[in-house]
Amino acid sequence: MNNPAEGQQTQTRSATLDVKRSLTNTSVIYVGGELLRGATATMRRVVADELNRSPALLVLDLSGVLRIDAEGIDALVSAATQAGESDISLCLVGVHGHPVGIALAEADLLELFEIFTADSDT
């Protein structure tokens, strides 16, 4: 993949991850489907790969996530921790009113993340 703006798509049994890189040094990972036990290993790998590229901003667009369990929440917390250790800004999009937002609120973890609405400027 020579063009940094091109994306890369990975699909697991229950989740789809699509990575788009912009010329402004931003990576967006679109996550769809179910972030459940068994599907999170791929998400962790994709997030780690993007963080290794050292973007200025990593965006996780979670508006397409239909279900999430404790392992999915742990994968998000791990992504936030990794980004913080690498001094890379990480934000979540598409969380409010969606299963991820509800799960993060129930786990009292909303404050851990910078969250934007899908139509805000990230």
C-alpha positions in Angstrom: 0.0 0.0 0.0 1.9 3.0 -1.3 -0.8 5.7 -0.9 -1.2 6.7 2.8 -4.8 7.8 2.2 -5.8 4.2 1.2 -7.5 2.0 3.7 -7.1 -1.5 4.9 -10.0 -3.7 5.9 -10.0 -6.6 8.3 -12.9 -8.8 9.1 -13.3 -11.2 11.9 -16.1 -13.6 12.7 -18.2 -10.9 14.3 -16.4 -7.5 13.7 -15.3 -5.5 10.7 -12.4 -3.1 11.0 -11.6 -0.6 8.2 -8.6 1.7 8.5 -8.4 5.0 6.7 -5.3 7.1 6.8 -5.3 10.8 5.8 -2.5 13.0 4.6 -3.0 15.1 7.7 -1.5 12.3 9.9 -4.8 11.0 11.2 -5.8 7.4 11.3 -9.5 6.4 11.5 -10.4 2.9 12.4 -14.1 2.2 11.6 -15.4 -0.7 13.7 -18.6 -2.5 12.9 -20.4 -5.5 14.1 -19.9 -7.1 17.5 -16.9 -6.4 19.7 -17.2 -9.5 21.7 -14.9 -12.1 23.1 -12.9 -13.6 20.3 -13.1 -10.5 18.0 -11.1 -8.2 20.2 -7.7 -9.7 19.4 -7.9 -8.4 15.8 -9.0 -4.9 17.0 -6.1 -4.8 19.5 -3.7 -5.7 16.7 -5.1 -3.2 14.3 -5.0 -0.4 17.0 -1.4 -1.4 17.9 -0.3 -1.3 14.2 -1.8 2.1 13.8 -0.2 3.4 17.0 3.2 2.1 15.7 2.7 4.4 12.7 2.7 7.3 15.2 -0.3 9.3 13.8 -1.0 12.7 15.4 -4.5 11.5 16.0 -6.1 8.0 16.2 -9.9 8.0 15.8 -12.0 5.0 16.7 -15.3 5.3 14.9 -17.6 2.9 16.9 -20.9 4.0 15.5 -21.2 0.6 13.6 -20.7 -1.5 16.8 -23.9 -3.4 17.5 -22.8 -5.2 20.7 -19.9 -5.0 23.0 -18.9 -7.1 26.0 -16.4 -6.7 28.9 -13.6 -7.9 26.6 -14.5 -5.2 24.0 -14.5 -2.6 26.7 -11.1 -3.8 27.9 -9.8 -3.5 24.4 -10.9 0.1 24.3 -9.2 0.8 27.6 -6.1 -0.9 26.4 -6.1 1.3 23.2 -6.4 4.5 25.4 -3.6 3.3 27.6 -1.3 2.5 24.6 -2.1 5.8 23.0 -1.4 7.7 26.2 1.9 5.9 26.6 2.9 6.8 23.0 1.7 10.5 23.5 -0.8 10.0 20.6 -4.2 11.6 20.8 -7.1 9.1 20.7 -10.7 9.9 20.4 -13.9 7.9 20.1 -16.7 8.8 17.6 -20.2 7.4 17.4 -20.5 6.4 21.0 -23.4 8.5 22.3 -26.7 6.7 22.1 -25.0 3.5 20.8 -24.1 0.3 22.6 -20.5 1.3 23.2 -21.6 4.5 25.0 -24.1 2.7 27.1 -21.4 0.0 28.1 -18.8 2.7 28.9 -21.3 4.6 31.0 -22.3 1.4 32.9 -18.6 0.7 33.5 -18.1 4.3 34.6 -15.4 4.7 32.0 -16.7 7.6 29.9 -14.2 10.0 31.5 -11.3 8.0 30.3 -12.0 8.9 26.7 -12.2 12.0 24.5 -15.5 11.5 22.8 -16.9 13.3 19.8 -20.2 13.1 18.0 -20.1 11.6 14.5 -20.8 15.0 12.9 -18.2 17.0 15.0 -14.8 18.0 13.6 -12.1 15.6 14.9 
